[in-house]
Amino acid sequence: ACETGPSDQMGIPPNAECGLLSVPVDWDNADDPDGDVAQLALPRIKATGEKIGSLLINPGGPGESGKESAASMSGTLPAELQERF
């Protein structure tokens, strides 16, 4: 389960795992080993069957938690997607 803090837990399923994705701040210089990176917090819901890849959901927009939106959307995806991604 995600263990980031009480206010971050609303709407995140108990089977979610937490992770961080490092991305370059400046994509024009993404290969610079000394370049700045940003850490994006992501919940992960594992595939229910044989995994064939990853599906990243970006709900976008201001005003709500992206982590909660992405995690809650996971249960609304077609069974075929939940099974393989």
Residue pairs with C-beta under 8 A, 6 or more apart in sequence:
1 12
1 14
1 15
1 16
1 17
2 8
2 9
2 12
2 16
2 17
2 18
2 43
2 67
3 18
4 18
4 41
8 65
8 67
10 65
10 68
11 65
11 68
11 69
11 71
11 72
12 43
12 67
12 68
12 71
12 72
13 43
13 45
13 71
13 72
13 74
13 75
15 45
15 46
16 43
16 44
16 45
16 71
17 43
17 44
17 45
17 46
18 41
18 42
18 43
18 44
19 41
19 42
19 43
19 44
20 39
20 40
20 41
20 42
21 39
21 40
21 42
22 37
22 38
22 39
22 40
23 37
23 38
23 40
24 30
24 32
24 35
24 36
24 37
24 38
25 35
25 36
25 37
25 38
26 32
26 35
26 36
29 35
41 67
42 56
42 67
42 70
43 67
43 70
43 71
45 71
45 74
45 82
47 82
47 83
47 84
47 85
48 82
48 83
49 83
49 84
50 83
50 84
51 84
51 85
52 84
52 85
53 84
53 85
54 85
55 77
55 81
55 85
57 69
57 70
57 73
57 74
58 66
58 70
59 66
59 69
59 70
59 73
60 66
74 82
75 82
